[in-house]
Amino acid sequence: MHTRAGAARRGGRRRVWLWAGGAAAAAVVVAGAFAYRAAVAQPGVSLPDQGNRHVQTLNEAIPPYNSDPPTSGPHLPYIAPWGTHTEPIPRQLQVHNLEDGGVMVQYNCPDACPDLVAKLKAIVSGYDRQVILAPYPGMKTRLALTAWTRLDAFNEFDEKRVRSFITAYRGIDHHPR
């Protein structure tokens, strides 16, 4: 025998389930929108991950990197010191710094560019670790920012662009788990 009270309880439960299902669906839509917006807003371009293989020497044969400067792939088992460098850093060494959550800020100035280097140094000196400034002769652009699988290359100094890239990627470890 069904009572009116039982029918009311079943109807109430149905409304609760419908409301919960609707709320869950709305949450999925909102989360998806935020994830899409976050992915689109990430600085630089994304490149395929070329792995984390260690090589023992700079002379060891490795497949070509999929970007220049590199953003992932074979690398030496140690890192370059964080901070400002006046000499180029070997590509196999750069990649290990990126794997350790580092960001490379590199410039190509065939005729010297002390003003640009001073501006970049002012930014990089604000970080005690996980950021490197170094020259990169032969690059196609004047500036390049690299992080693990990310590259932003451009010609005109843009402080906001440099800082945004560093903020987005500095400190993200990429060692296999």
C-alpha positions in Angstrom: 0.0 0.0 0.0 1.3 3.4 -1.0 0.7 6.4 1.2 0.7 10.0 0.3 3.7 10.6 2.6 5.7 7.9 0.8 5.0 9.5 -2.6 6.0 12.9 -1.3 9.3 11.4 0.0 10.0 9.7 -3.3 9.3 13.0 -5.2 11.5 14.9 -2.8 14.4 12.4 -3.4 13.9 12.6 -7.1 14.2 16.4 -7.0 17.3 16.1 -4.9 18.9 13.7 -7.4 17.9 15.9 -10.4 19.3 19.0 -8.7 22.5 17.2 -7.8 22.9 15.9 -11.3 22.3 19.3 -12.8 24.8 20.9 -10.4 27.4 18.2 -11.3 26.8 18.8 -15.1 27.2 22.6 -14.6 30.4 22.1 -12.6 31.9 20.0 -15.4 31.0 22.7 -18.0 32.5 25.4 -15.8 35.7 23.4 -15.1 36.1 22.7 -18.8 35.8 26.3 -19.6 38.4 27.3 -17.0 40.8 24.5 -18.2 40.4 25.6 -21.8 40.9 29.3 -20.9 44.0 28.4 -18.8 45.5 26.3 -21.7 44.9 29.1 -24.2 46.3 31.7 -21.8 49.6 29.9 -21.3 52.6 31.9 -22.7 54.6 30.5 -25.6 53.9 27.6 -27.9 53.7 24.0 -26.8 56.1 21.5 -28.3 56.0 17.7 -28.1 57.9 16.2 -25.2 61.2 14.5 -26.4 61.8 12.7 -23.1 64.2 12.9 -20.2 67.1 10.7 -21.3 70.5 11.4 -19.8 73.6 11.6 -21.9 77.1 11.5 -20.3 79.0 13.9 -22.6 78.4 16.9 -24.9 79.8 14.7 -27.7 77.3 11.9 -27.4 75.2 11.5 -30.5 71.6 12.6 -29.9 68.6 13.0 -32.2 67.9 16.6 -33.2 65.9 18.7 -30.8 62.4 19.7 -32.1 63.0 23.4 -31.3 65.9 25.9 -31.2 66.6 26.6 -28.4 65.6 23.1 -27.1 62.7 22.6 -24.7 63.0 18.9 -23.8 65.0 15.8 -24.8 68.4 14.2 -24.1 70.5 16.1 -21.6 73.5 16.0 -19.3 73.1 14.6 -15.8 73.9 17.9 -14.1 72.7 21.5 -14.4 74.1 24.9 -15.2 74.2 27.4 -12.3 71.1 29.6 -12.0 71.5 33.3 -12.7 73.3 35.4 -15.3 75.8 33.9 -17.8 78.0 35.8 -20.2 78.8 32.7 -22.3 76.3 30.4 -24.2 75.1 27.3 -22.3 75.3 24.0 -24.2 71.9 22.8 -25.3 72.2 19.5 -23.5 72.9 21.4 -20.3 70.0 23.8 -20.8 67.5 21.0 -21.1 68.4 19.6 -17.7 67.8 23.0 -16.1 64.4 23.0 -17.8 63.6 19.6 -16.5 64.4 20.9 -13.0 61.7 23.6 -13.3 64.0 26.2 -14.8 63.3 28.9 -17.3 65.9 30.0 -19.9 66.0 33.7 -21.0 68.3 33.9 -24.0 69.2 36.6 -26.4 71.0 36.9 -29.8 72.9 40.1 -30.3 75.5 39.9 -33.0 76.5 43.5 -32.5 76.2 43.6 -28.7 73.1 44.9 -26.9 74.1 46.1 -23.5 70.7 47.9 -22.9 68.7 44.8 -23.6 71.0 42.6 -21.5 70.7 45.1 -18.6 66.9 45.0 -18.8 66.9 41.2 -18.9 69.4 41.0 -16.1 67.2 43.2 -13.9 64.4 40.7 -14.3 66.5 37.5 -13.9 68.3 38.9 -10.8 65.0 38.9 -9.0 65.1 35.1 -8.8 67.6 33.2 -6.7 67.1 30.0 -8.6 65.3 28.4 -11.6 66.0 31.2 -14.0 69.0 31.6 -16.3 70.0 34.5 -18.6 72.5 33.7 -21.3 73.4 34.6 -24.9 72.4 32.2 -27.6 74.2 33.1 -30.9 72.7 32.1 -34.1 69.1 32.1 -32.9 66.5 33.2 -35.5 65.0 35.8 -33.1 66.6 38.3 -30.8 64.9 36.8 -27.7 63.8 33.3 -26.7 62.2 32.1 -23.5 62.1 28.3 -22.9 60.6 26.0 -20.3 59.9 22.3 -20.5 58.0 21.8 -23.8 57.4 25.6 -24.1 59.0 28.2 -26.3 58.3 31.9 -26.8 60.6 33.6 -29.4 60.3 37.3 -30.4 62.4 40.3 -31.4 61.4 43.3 -29.3 61.9 43.4 -25.5 58.6 43.1 -23.6 59.1 43.0 -19.8 55.5 41.8 -19.1 55.9 38.9 -21.6 59.2 37.8 -20.0 57.8 38.0 -16.5 54.6 36.2 -17.5 56.5 33.3 -19.0 58.7 33.0 -15.9 55.7 33.1 -13.6 53.9 30.5 -15.6 56.6 27.9 -15.8 59.3 28.5 -13.1 59.4 25.7 -10.5 57.5 23.0 -12.3 59.5 19.8 -12.0 59.5 17.5 -15.0 61.3 14.4 -13.8 59.5 11.1 -14.6 57.5 9.9 -11.6 
